[in-house]
Amino acid sequence: MTKALSRQPRLDALGDYPFTRLRRLFGGLAPSPGLTPIDAGAGEPRRPQPEFVAATLGQYLAGFSHYPPTAGAMFLREAIAGWLVRRYGLPAIDPATQVLAANGTREALFAVAHALVNPDAIEPPYVLMPNPMYQIYLGGAVLAGARPWALPCTADTGFAPDLDAVPERVWERTAFIYVCSPSNPTGWVADAAWYRRLLALAERHDFYIVADECYSEIYRTSPPVGLLEVCAQSGRGDFARCLVMNSLSKRSALPGLRSGFIAGDARLIARFAKLRSYTGPATPLPLQHVAAAAWNDESHVATNLASYRASLDAFFTEWGKDGVPAGTFFAWLDVGDGEAFARAAYTEQAVTVLPGAYLAIEDASGENPGRRYVRAALVDGPEAAAELAKRLGQVRI
């Protein structure tokens, strides 16, 4: 190793990304012959593209000749603000000071740690996150110089992040907390009371809340409450201490568009905008026009939601066990040993699922709460979901 490369201790502290680990787990294995492979490992929506996408893109192709504004064109930020007001019943949100465009939520969730964490603190601050989690939270926190603190999300708490498991000394040194509702991978959905409790803790201990709401439009019964909605209902119209992130990847089944947003506290938005003016990820203008059209249309969202609900029904009717998630299109399945089950599913049934341990880290007790589980993405429609459940039900470890 060269001298320069040896000076990256934070990067070295991170393990391999979940799908790198999955490829290694399957190394040397072959899927069962005679069966059509089913890839339920990645959470990539596989829905028909909304009709307006191609027409809108064609109308604004000339925009590829111009540098796009990093914060997002005002027409896009206005479309996002309008959606937030309609979706969550907010009295108002200012697109100029309380909304930023982003290249999906992934880059924003990673970068926000660099805007909110003081890497020069005498003692590294904590960044709290659900466990299991979307691994970007962990990468953002570690590479920003923070210490991650994993909040257990287990069957005992209904998969809610256990706020009671956080010691007072950790709250006192917390820079911010990542929240994911609906949750990837467990499907847990926060209610207003849970958010109000977290807001009170943030005010008491002076930390920020970053809510990942990218699965907000995929739910079993009622639309999930949002963090900004709870702020408004609690008389916090300035959304103090709070940032929300969402994207079109799941809502509109447009993961390749790479378009999302950050919204909330104007002071934090200004700070984040400054950071992003240096890092420079900006969505091309033609794609921003497509994004604005997507935020202004609900018909394709309703169609997608109906398909996901039907897929959940089909899967769990065949699976025959408890565990239907309140939100997201993931099945979080207790199979006893996630890695062993994933290997067997691949070799016996030509099915790819992701071991739950790859989406979690050891908590303060030394336990990995994802170890017993696998995550299966129900993204190919009801018939495929039923076939997936049938095959997984035949796996033996």
Steps between C-alpha positions, in 0.01 A plus 500: 500500500632844412552766762215712361250214502587412858366839610133413454405350838135603482450331165689195623265484799202438271425146392410412143166618365216245537489398135876452490461266795215322324712436190770358724245279680391356164857458375544158341129418530259435214124550505280196470470402130160482340356792697465857377710715733319745726696803621337622819824638643506858375223747583465621142141571391408322177188686401408643158642845439237776529387618156595862558870421545601464135285791382630737767859398441466554125350843553797623705800330339663837434559525874792259469692796354489691829647449845217420742469690829629285783215597732246408232313721257225701662230326294608168653523633854153652461363165380657326802364762741154464344511122546607534863210737571248271329634174641550607861253786541775750578382860522795607285859424409733745327662344191774764503620445858357167619548269199804371309514258209730199528625212287268257674517451874816291505745786441305733724481255791875448475595865456278636778735352760777725370275803550385410852799330666797686651801283409729712719310441824720392790279195536338373178126564501252220459272445204208276588343265247251213490643150508445334251534790261571637155879475508552852364425628852797312636734611222399865533547504876838323505654694213384831652694418816208403724449192713198295388256391768266224391142507628364144530196439277375158600178301512478585871445869416293438188819594312480859626840653582535459874547853635510363855819308417701822458702602809484860614871546426435408135206739464719778637758447225260430213539714188197357322288191455403320181138384490354279226122480478366289339806298589741328268521208570245425774192684373439677834317833475538782753185652645452859611555417868839341426606806300380738774708314755805523275443872444490555875827308540661705222402824671615379839839374379559741210532263205352479149262253337551374144199302379533270200145476364569355156244219554228744609269408212523122546283393794251235602200704621530871582756749366787523752535818701802714411746682726417844358131422543552429870708817532218707352238335722719573804531871418853466360430662166866587457585126512784582741766227525330288233589392148298260286621319190296329232542399137328378187683167501235312698197734477509522122707186424767720339823396673707585194379860499710570811274774626396578855481783750596632842245714686459655843680745732614798291820538704600142434395527135732799456786311661440194285472716187843644575649152531336383179624806311849356551423132448306588186246221442234661281222331305499591127229749410300268271481249784391775739206567267410130507525506880270801526244321283525193725444695822193660339339169398335252737333258259815294438572494874157353573552233233838405646358484853222265390758266346717499814202429724393213276854364507509507881165321515616236253830442677366468854199291391749246365761549776233435761671680785476831683714793398307710247679838514312823564709668230758438224501214248737282704428177683718475813504130572624323812666186361730415791830561318491761224828414330439125496146554371616737223756246378244222503237712325749574224621144448169318559246746357697744277381785723713794613415657837717718720616377843371733769838507675637696203256781581593523867796538732570367846322715758626596844420149627707339223192364322430540127119535486485401134678167538184284501338679205503538124356788301297419189393778262151453354550704185388274213125490550255269681559182299876524547450576870293185545761293316774656713319407821439146374867447422622655825261276690678198351849607612662277759805591706 
